[in-house]
Amino acid sequence: MARTGWRLHGDGRSVSPGEVVAPDERLAWGRTVGIGLQHVVAMFGSTVLVPAITGFPVATTLFFSAVGTALFLLLTRNRLPSYLGSSFAFIAPILASSAGTAGGGILVTGLLLAVVGLVVHLVGSRWIDVVMPPVVTGTIVALIGLNLAPAAWGTTEDSGFRADPVGGIVTLLAVALATVLFRGLLGRLAILLGVAVGYLVAAARGLVDFTAVEQAAWLGLPQFRAPQLDVADLALFLPVVFVLVAENVGHVKSVAAMTGRDLDPLAGRALLADGLATSLAGLGGGSGTTTYAENIGVMAASKVYSTAAYWVAAAAALVLSFSPKFGALIGSIPPGVLGGAATLLYGMIGVLGARIWVQNKVDFSDPVNLTTAAVALVVAIANYTLTTSGGLTFEGIALGTVAAIGLYHLMRAVGRARGTAGTD
């Protein structure tokens, strides 16, 4: 769709049974704004939780999330509905990188993803399936989440779950109960609701410091920060490229299945757009972005796939990014509460990797698949570390990713050449 306008769907007020509002359609603007605000609520918890955990400015992350979403919609010509929120895959490398150098790693990650997008746009995405079959993709996603497990507990006495086990337990229980107590949108906002409950309980216990909130202005510019690049830290960020590729391609396929449209030709544009959005975030001090599964739930429930609603969501996020007081409020969440939420989030990342195996029916009776996953996961969980003679350090996620890709293709090649196990 070259044009930027949207056709009115039906009478603009309702969606008939069996119908959907297509990406190039919209409901009446009042209803479209309402759907757009639902998308803001859906992405909100995860998008602000990443900077809260990593120490990045919340307002800056929201700003680049909004700008990135608008860029994504432009580059995909308003044909692929998506919101770009903070990617959990960046948490591990940001926490492990040297002070102040994470921006450079995010920038390089985005540029590499943009290059992948250009290649996919020109030659197609078949080669991605060859390089990263489901067993490899699932393993890489899983190992990132499992490698983060120690960070959920806390690397110091005053960080993570162990900083306040009571707050962590309250938060975890609140998330779990919200998941089963509520349906629809509220059920999908379980993490946000759980953090809110944990925050209120911590405040009642006198564990929340409101000083920064009281001093922050209601309106102001986000804090922009130029990136610093440390080559030694790049190995921490490179595996994230594989995760972002899997997430974006998966998003394209999911939306295509729900709308009944062939969106595969947009895969390259989607990767390019997310790459550029992540690069912009790295340039200005925000966290890297990815297409959000949370918003797919809103579309599935409402049957509204209009990209107009995502323009509304981007505009709303942009407005929120210009409130330093809002950012200070998020920054005041106690570490115990964040540790409780992180316990679930990091575990979910690991389980999402396993879900990729299940959905693609990965056969673990095949020794190639079994060895690939087994070795890579232990390397990441134990956080194996390798330091080269030149001073470069490679840790669990990078080494696990190399192990997954390298072992899979090495064993497949040898198996085919010898006619032994692992030739299928």
SULRACOR-V602412 format. One record per residue. RES is the residue in three letters. SS is DSSP state (hx for helix, st for strand, lp for the rest). PSI is psi in whole degrees, 0 to 359 (* if undefined). Layout:
BEGIN
res,ss,psi
RES,SS,PSI
RES,SS,PSI
END
This chain:
BEGIN
res,ss,psi
MET,lp,110
ALA,lp,329
ARG,lp,164
THR,lp,354
GLY,lp,173
TRP,lp,140
ARG,st,144
LEU,st,129
HIS,lp,118
GLY,lp,230
ASP,lp,1
GLY,lp,1
ARG,lp,336
SER,lp,164
VAL,lp,119
SER,lp,152
PRO,lp,134
GLY,lp,353
GLU,lp,162
VAL,lp,155
VAL,st,112
ALA,lp,163
PRO,lp,327
ASP,lp,14
GLU,st,172
ARG,st,160
LEU,lp,183
ALA,lp,151
TRP,hx,326
GLY,hx,316
ARG,hx,325
THR,hx,319
VAL,hx,319
GLY,hx,316
ILE,hx,319
GLY,hx,319
LEU,hx,329
GLN,hx,322
HIS,hx,324
VAL,hx,313
VAL,hx,321
ALA,hx,320
MET,hx,343
PHE,hx,309
GLY,hx,311
SER,hx,321
THR,hx,319
VAL,hx,341
LEU,hx,326
VAL,hx,308
PRO,hx,330
ALA,hx,323
ILE,hx,319
THR,hx,347
GLY,lp,6
PHE,lp,153
PRO,lp,127
VAL,hx,315
ALA,hx,320
THR,hx,318
THR,hx,318
LEU,hx,319
PHE,hx,310
PHE,hx,336
SER,hx,316
ALA,hx,313
VAL,hx,319
GLY,hx,321
THR,hx,316
ALA,hx,318
LEU,hx,319
PHE,hx,314
LEU,hx,323
LEU,hx,314
LEU,hx,332
THR,lp,10
ARG,lp,37
ASN,lp,25
ARG,lp,348
LEU,lp,101
PRO,lp,126
SER,lp,148
TYR,lp,134
LEU,st,109
GLY,st,181
SER,st,133
SER,lp,129
PHE,lp,336
ALA,hx,340
PHE,hx,348
ILE,hx,311
ALA,hx,308
PRO,hx,327
ILE,hx,315
LEU,hx,329
ALA,hx,344
SER,lp,164
SER,lp,154
ALA,lp,124
GLY,lp,357
THR,lp,0
ALA,hx,325
GLY,hx,319
GLY,hx,320
GLY,hx,320
ILE,hx,318
LEU,hx,312
VAL,hx,320
THR,hx,314
GLY,hx,319
LEU,hx,318
LEU,hx,319
LEU,hx,322
ALA,hx,320
VAL,hx,316
VAL,hx,318
GLY,hx,318
LEU,hx,317
VAL,hx,316
VAL,hx,320
HIS,hx,325
LEU,hx,321
VAL,hx,357
GLY,lp,175
SER,lp,6
ARG,hx,322
TRP,hx,334
ILE,hx,318
ASP,hx,329
VAL,hx,313
VAL,hx,320
MET,lp,76
PRO,lp,167
PRO,hx,323
VAL,hx,324
VAL,hx,314
THR,hx,313
GLY,hx,321
THR,hx,317
ILE,hx,317
VAL,hx,314
ALA,hx,317
LEU,hx,332
ILE,hx,315
GLY,hx,316
LEU,hx,330
ASN,hx,335
LEU,lp,352
ALA,hx,314
PRO,hx,328
ALA,hx,329
ALA,hx,318
TRP,hx,321
GLY,lp,128
THR,lp,346
THR,lp,169
GLU,lp,332
ASP,lp,21
SER,lp,156
GLY,lp,196
PHE,hx,319
ARG,hx,348
ALA,hx,329
ASP,lp,82
PRO,hx,326
VAL,hx,312
GLY,hx,321
GLY,hx,317
ILE,hx,317
VAL,hx,316
THR,hx,313
LEU,hx,314
LEU,hx,320
ALA,hx,318
VAL,hx,313
ALA,hx,315
LEU,hx,321
ALA,hx,327
THR,hx,323
VAL,hx,344
LEU,hx,327
PHE,lp,152
ARG,lp,169
GLY,hx,220
LEU,hx,318
LEU,hx,322
GLY,hx,325
ARG,hx,349
LEU,lp,25
ALA,hx,319
ILE,hx,316
LEU,hx,316
LEU,hx,320
GLY,hx,318
VAL,hx,321
ALA,hx,316
VAL,hx,314
GLY,hx,321
TYR,hx,314
LEU,hx,320
VAL,hx,319
ALA,hx,321
ALA,hx,319
ALA,hx,333
ARG,lp,3
GLY,lp,26
LEU,lp,4
VAL,lp,127
ASP,lp,111
PHE,lp,8
THR,hx,310
ALA,hx,325
VAL,hx,316
GLU,hx,325
GLN,hx,339
ALA,lp,146
ALA,lp,156
TRP,lp,323
LEU,lp,143
GLY,lp,165
LEU,lp,149
PRO,lp,160
GLN,lp,107
PHE,lp,144
ARG,lp,127
ALA,lp,145
PRO,lp,151
GLN,lp,140
LEU,lp,125
ASP,lp,111
VAL,hx,328
ALA,hx,337
ASP,hx,350
LEU,hx,326
ALA,hx,335
LEU,hx,328
PHE,hx,335
LEU,hx,320
PRO,hx,336
VAL,hx,331
VAL,hx,317
PHE,hx,320
VAL,hx,315
LEU,hx,323
VAL,hx,313
ALA,hx,318
GLU,hx,317
ASN,hx,316
VAL,hx,320
GLY,hx,322
HIS,hx,316
VAL,hx,315
LYS,hx,323
SER,hx,313
VAL,hx,323
ALA,hx,318
ALA,hx,323
MET,hx,329
THR,hx,346
GLY,lp,23
ARG,lp,151
ASP,lp,105
LEU,lp,5
ASP,hx,324
PRO,hx,346
LEU,hx,358
ALA,hx,317
GLY,hx,318
ARG,hx,322
ALA,hx,315
LEU,hx,317
LEU,hx,315
ALA,hx,315
ASP,hx,324
GLY,hx,315
LEU,hx,321
ALA,hx,318
THR,hx,321
SER,hx,317
LEU,hx,319
ALA,hx,317
GLY,hx,324
LEU,hx,329
GLY,hx,2
GLY,lp,18
GLY,lp,170
SER,lp,154
GLY,lp,156
THR,st,165
THR,st,162
THR,st,139
TYR,lp,123
ALA,hx,332
GLU,hx,323
ASN,hx,341
ILE,hx,324
GLY,hx,320
VAL,hx,318
MET,hx,318
ALA,hx,323
ALA,hx,321
SER,hx,342
LYS,lp,21
VAL,st,111
TYR,lp,16
SER,lp,130
THR,hx,344
ALA,hx,322
ALA,hx,328
TYR,hx,331
TRP,hx,322
VAL,hx,315
ALA,hx,318
ALA,hx,318
ALA,hx,319
ALA,hx,318
ALA,hx,323
LEU,hx,319
VAL,hx,316
LEU,hx,328
SER,lp,345
PHE,lp,26
SER,lp,97
PRO,hx,328
LYS,hx,322
PHE,hx,316
GLY,hx,320
ALA,hx,325
LEU,hx,316
ILE,hx,322
GLY,hx,346
SER,lp,1
ILE,lp,125
PRO,lp,150
PRO,hx,327
GLY,hx,320
VAL,hx,315
LEU,hx,322
GLY,hx,323
GLY,hx,314
ALA,hx,320
ALA,hx,326
THR,hx,315
LEU,hx,314
LEU,hx,313
TYR,hx,322
GLY,hx,322
MET,hx,322
ILE,hx,316
GLY,hx,316
VAL,hx,328
LEU,hx,325
GLY,hx,317
ALA,hx,326
ARG,hx,325
ILE,hx,320
TRP,hx,314
VAL,hx,312
GLN,hx,328
ASN,lp,7
LYS,lp,49
VAL,lp,130
ASP,lp,105
PHE,lp,5
SER,lp,347
ASP,lp,119
PRO,hx,334
VAL,hx,312
ASN,hx,316
LEU,hx,313
THR,hx,319
THR,hx,309
ALA,hx,317
ALA,hx,309
VAL,hx,312
ALA,hx,320
LEU,hx,317
VAL,hx,321
VAL,hx,318
ALA,hx,316
ILE,hx,318
ALA,lp,352
ASN,lp,55
TYR,lp,144
THR,lp,135
LEU,st,124
THR,st,125
THR,lp,169
SER,lp,338
GLY,lp,0
GLY,lp,359
LEU,lp,136
THR,st,128
PHE,st,128
GLU,lp,191
GLY,hx,313
ILE,hx,315
ALA,hx,313
LEU,hx,322
GLY,hx,320
THR,hx,314
VAL,hx,319
ALA,hx,317
ALA,hx,310
ILE,hx,313
GLY,hx,311
LEU,hx,316
TYR,hx,308
HIS,hx,327
LEU,hx,312
MET,hx,322
ARG,hx,316
ALA,hx,315
VAL,hx,319
GLY,hx,319
ARG,hx,318
ALA,hx,323
ARG,hx,345
GLY,lp,27
THR,lp,205
ALA,lp,150
GLY,lp,30
THR,lp,353
ASP,lp,*
END
